[in-house]
Structure formats: C-alpha cells, structure tokens
Amino acid sequence: MTTAATGAIHEIAPVAHSVLEADYLAREVERRYDVAGPVKAFLLYRGMNDVYIIQSRDRRQALRVWRKTWRPVDVVADELHFLEFLKARGFPASAGVHARDGSLYFKVESPEGPRAVALYEWAPGRKFGDCLSVPIAEKIGAAFARMHLLGLEWNADKPLTSDQIVEFKVNVPALLEFCYDRPDDLRDYPVIAARLENALLELRNRDVPVGICHRDFHPSNVHVTDDGQIMLLDFDGTGVDYFMQDVQNYIWGNLFYGFDPKYGVAFERGYATVRPFTAEELRHKELFLLAKTFRLVAGMAHSSASVGRGTLRFRSMDWLGGYIRDRARPLGLLP
C-alpha cells in the first residue's frame, strides 16, 4: 500500500499471471539448448499458457511457459514424456526439444510462483480450420485414433483413474462467481455439475473405453502443410479421459468455429477406420458434447482470474448457457 502524503510503497501486490520478458527467455534458450545464436524471442500469445516464437539462426521453434495452476508444476512431465513416446513411434505431433542436459523442461521463479518452460518443434503448415478438406479431416481422425491406441501402449498397466474425468467440479465455485449476474445459470449449473459428475462416473461400468487423451483437440490444434502432411499440437491438457469424449471435443470445436458438420462427420469416419466406436460410445455422444461445453465454461471461469473474462468472447454466455441447458434436459441432468 502507499501513503497519501508520500506515495511510499509499503507492500507489493500479489500477482496472478505475469508475462516473462522475451529477451530473458531468449537468453535462457541459448544457454540451455543446442541452438545457433543469436536467439530472438517474441511473445506469440498470452492465454491459458503463454507461447513465444523462438527464432535462432537456422530454425523457428515454439516456447511454452505454463501459467501457475492448482496442479504441481512438474505435471508437465506427463505431456512431454507422452509426446516423446509418440515421436519415437513416428506419430505426427509437435514434441518437446531436449536441452543440453537431457531435460525436456526447466522451471523459473516468477512473482506468482514457479512456472515450467519447454521448447517445442515448430508445427509447419496452417491450422486445419484455415484449409478445410474432407479427405484431410478423415486423415486427422485416423491419426487421432492411432494416438489413442498408442496411449494405451504408453500407459501400459498403470491404473486409469476417473479423477481427471470429473475434475471440472473443482472449477464450479469459480463458475458460479463468474455468473453472479445470471440467475438462470446460478440456479441450473450446480444441479448440472452434480448430475454430470454422476453420469460420467457411471459410464466406467459400461463399454466406453478410457485412456490417455489430448483433452482439448479442435480444428486449430492440428496443422496441415500444402502437401497434406499433418501435425497435432497443444497437448498441455493431456490426461485420462474417455476416448469418445476426446472425439466429441473435436466435433464440438467444429461447431464452435461454425464449420460445416461434414468435416466432423469425416473426422469420425476416419477415426472409426482405426478404432471402431462401441455401441455405448455412440449412444452417449450427446452427453460428451454437453460435458465438453460445461468443462470449457467452468475452466475458463477459473482461469479468468489470470487471463480475464474475455476468454469467452468468441461465444457469449447466452449461447453457451443455452447450449448446455438444451442438452441437459433431454439427458436428465436438469428437472
């Protein structure tokens, strides 16, 4: 705080989300990695995590700085090790780059606490949403199914718990604060959250496969080159989920961006050529679409403390609330 008379600073205010200086990160990359200097860094975007372009003398790479969350900072190792496994199997995903000491990430202190930093291969081409194609959508779907099967191999015999499937409930208090001036949301969202949690947990007793999933796949998280090569990226949400939830995340993203449904149909068609859907998966597609929407809104409400309420600017709360309610009632998640 300051005094009115002198303006002297008596206390440093807490920080929710700092932005690390690009020049500092450029120096750290040059110090830690085998790159041809001089290295320049440019902030690409600030969001759920911060991403920088790293330009060295002979290549371009991407640097991600994770924001501080309720999870331990070293949870990023799960994503990076999974990507390393995928790369070893020849799977087209943007993987982490090893530092000189062999590590896949490092940590820096920031005003809000320790943050993880990792360097990634640059994903060539354009976002699929900027070059839509039915054959490419099928190709992406087939690759996505292969990723799920590789995830089972990578996970081996480790237990697949339901913790991440229902972790959205941690964000419900923040969602209700976010919707403080929306009485319908305040009335309905606690009911939906409780019933959605029960519905998703009940599926563990059915023929609905679970495994290692991307958990935030949509048409902007895959790049396509001019010759039709694809590369999947942004695996920072990697974790355990229903495979069909992962698929419907993509279908929902196709809808969110306003793309023709035929690209979602093609994606599912390509996926099923590698891993056919079970009857129970198909029967619960609407539940997974609802779950995607509710998770998104709750997660962004929680993140708004760090990145602002504008994270939901692409779709209004009216649109999102209507989408959730229209699906919750037929599914029995609202009276």
N, C-alpha and C positions, 0 to 999 in steps of 0.2 A: 504494500500500500504506500501511498505518498501523503505527505502533509500538505495542507492547503497553502501554508506560508512559504515553504521552501521547495516543494516538489521532490524532496529526497525520497529515494526508494528504500522501503523497509522490508519488502517481501517480493520474491519472484513468483509470478503467477504460474500455476501448473499448465502443462502443455498436453493437448490431446493428440495432436498429429503434426509433427514437424516436417519440414522439407529439407532434406540434406543437400548441401551445396554441391553442385555438379562438378566443380573443379576439384573438390576434395575426393569425390568418388573416382574421378579420372586418375588422380594420383594413386589411390588405393588399387585400382585395377592394374595400373602399370607396375606397381610394386609387387603385386601378388601373382599375376598371371603372365604367361609367355605370350606377350603381345608386342607388336612392333610399334614403338613410340615414334612421335609423341601421340598421346591418347587424349581425345576430347570427349566430354560427356555432355549430353543435352537432355533436359527433362522432357520426356515424351508426353506423359500424362500423370496426373495426381488423382488417385481414386482409392479403391479398396486397398490397393498397394500402389506404390509409386514405381514407374518404369522409366528408365533412361536409355537413350541411344548411346552406345559406346562406339566411337569411331577411332580406329587405330590406322596405321599407315596402309595396311593391306586388307582390312576387313571391317565389317559392321557387325556388332553384337548387341544384345539387349541385357540390361542390368535391372533386376527387380530388387526393390527394398520393401520388405514386408512391413506393414503397419503393426503396431502393438495391439494384440487382442487378449482375450482371456486365456488363450492356449499358450503353452510353453513355447518359447522362441525356437527351440530345436525340433519342433514338429515338422518344420520344413524339410527335414531329412527324409521323411517318408516320401514326399513328392519327388525329390531329387534322385533318390535311390531307385524308385519305380521307373523314372524316365531313363535312368542309366540302363536298367534291365531291358526296357523296350528298345533302346538304341542298339543294344547288343543282339537283339533278336531281329534287327533290320526293320523295326517299325518306324514309320514316318512321324516322329514327334520332336519338337524343339527341346533338346536336352540341355542339362547344365554342363558347364565347362570346368574342368579340373584346374585348380590353382597349382602353382609350382610345388606346394607341399602335399598335393594329392586331394585336398579337401574340395568339396562341392559348394561350400558356402562359408561365409565368415560373419561375424557379428560386430556391430558398432554400438557404442553408447549414444543415446540421444536424450533430449530433455524429458521424454516420456518413458524412457527405459531402453533396454537392449533391443535392437532390431536386426533381423537377419538380412543378408545381402548375397545374391547369387548372380553369376554371369551365365547367359544362355546363348546358344546358337541363334543366329538370325533366321527367322522363318521367311523364305523367299516367296514371291508372288503377291497376290492380293487376297483380301478377305473373300470368302465364298459368296457372301452377300452382295459383293460388287461384281460378281461374274457368274451369276446363277446358271445352272445347267442340270438337266435331269440326269444324264449319264454320270456327271461328276457327283451329284447327290447320292446316287447308288454306290459309287466308289467309296465315298466317305462313310456311308452306312456300313458297308462291308468291312472297312478298316476299323470302324468303331467296335463291331462285334469281335473282330480279331483281338483288339485291345482288351476286351472283357475276358476273353479266353486266356490271353497271356497274363492277365491279372490273377487268375486262379492259379496259374503255374507259379507266379512270383510269390503269392501269398502262401503257397504250399499247404501245410496242415495247421497253420495258425488259426485260432478261433476268429470267427466273423461275428462280432457283437452287433447289437442294434443301437448302440449309443449314438452314432452319427446320424442314423436314420431319423431319430426324433430329437436331435439336438436343437431344432428350431424352438423348442419350448423355452430355452434359456433366453431367447430374444422377445418373448411375448410381453414382458413388462415394458420393454422399450417401445414395442409396437403400440401398446395402449397409451403411452405418453405421447407418441407421435400423432395419434388420432384423438388427442384430447378434445378437439372441437367437432368431432364426428360421432354423434350419439349412436347411430346405427352400427358403426364399427365397434364402438365400446361395448355395445350390447352383444354383438354376434361373435367377435373374434375370440373371446375366452372360451365360448362354447365350441367353436370350430376347432380351436387348438387342442382341447382335451379329447374331443371325439376323433380328430385326425390322428393324434398320437395312438389311440387305441386301435384304430383301423389299420394303421401301418404296422404296428406290432403284431396284430392278428395274422397278417399275411405271412409271417415267418412260419406259420403252421400249414401253409399252402404251397403249391408248386410254383413259387415265384422266386427264381434264383437271386442270390445275393453274391456280391463280390467286390473287387476293387474297381471303383468308378471314377470318372472325371469329375462329375457332380456339378459342372457348370458349362456343359457343352452347348454351343449355339452357333449359328452361321458365321459369326465373327471370330470364332476360336479355331478356325481352320483356314489355312492359306492355300491358294491354288496358283500354280505357275502357268505360263502361256501354253506349255506343252502338256498340261493336265496332271502334273505331279502335285500331290497334296502333302501338307504337314499340319499336324494338330499341335495346339499350343495352349498356354494358360492353364496348367494343371494345378494351380495353387489350392484348389478345393478338393484334391484327391483324397478319397477315403472310402469307407464301406457303405454301400447302398444297394438297393435293388437295381438290377440291370435295366429293367423296364422303366424305372424312374429316370435313369440316365438317358434312355432313348426319348422319353417324353419331355425331358428338359429341352432337348433339341427341337422337338415338334412345337413346344410352347414358344421357343425362341423364334422359330419360323413365323409363327402367328404374331408375336410381339413386334417383329420388324415389318409386318404387313406383306410378307411374301406369299406367292401363290401356294396353296396347300399341296400342289403336285410335287413340290420339292421335298416336303415332309414325307409324302407317300413314297417317293423314290428312295429316300433315306431308309425308311423302314423296310422297303423291299430289298434293298442291298444288304441291310443288316441280316435279314432272315435267311439269305443265301449262305451265311457263315454260321449263324446260331439261330435256328428257328425258334420262334416265340412259343411258349406254352399256352394252353387254353386259359389258364388262370391269369397269366400276364395280360393277355388280350382283354379279358373280362374286367380288368381293373385299370384300364388306360385313363379313364376319367378321374379316378382317384389320384393317379400320379400327376395329371395335369393340374389338379387343384393343389396338390402338395407342393409342386414347383412354385405356383403363384404365392402361396402362403409363406413358404420359406423365403422367397425373394423379398416380399414386403417386410417380413419380420427382420430379416438380416439387414436390409437397408435401413430400417428404423434404428437398429442397434448401431450401425455404422455412421449414422447421421451426426453423432456426437463428434466424429472425427472429420468427416468429409462433407457435411452439410445435407440439408433436406433436398437439395436439388438433384440428388442421385435418382429420384423418382420422376424427374421432369419429362422423360420420354413418354410416360403414360401417367395420367392423372390418378389420384386416389379414388376418384369416382369410377373410373374404368376398372381399376384393379379390384376395388370392393365389389363392383357389380359382377365381375368375372368369378370371384370367389363365391359370392352368395348364390349365383345362378347354378353353380355346380355342387355346392354344399347341400342344398336341399334335396335334390334327387338322390344323393348319396347317403342321406340320413344323418348328415353332420350338423344340420340345423333343424329345429322343430318346424 
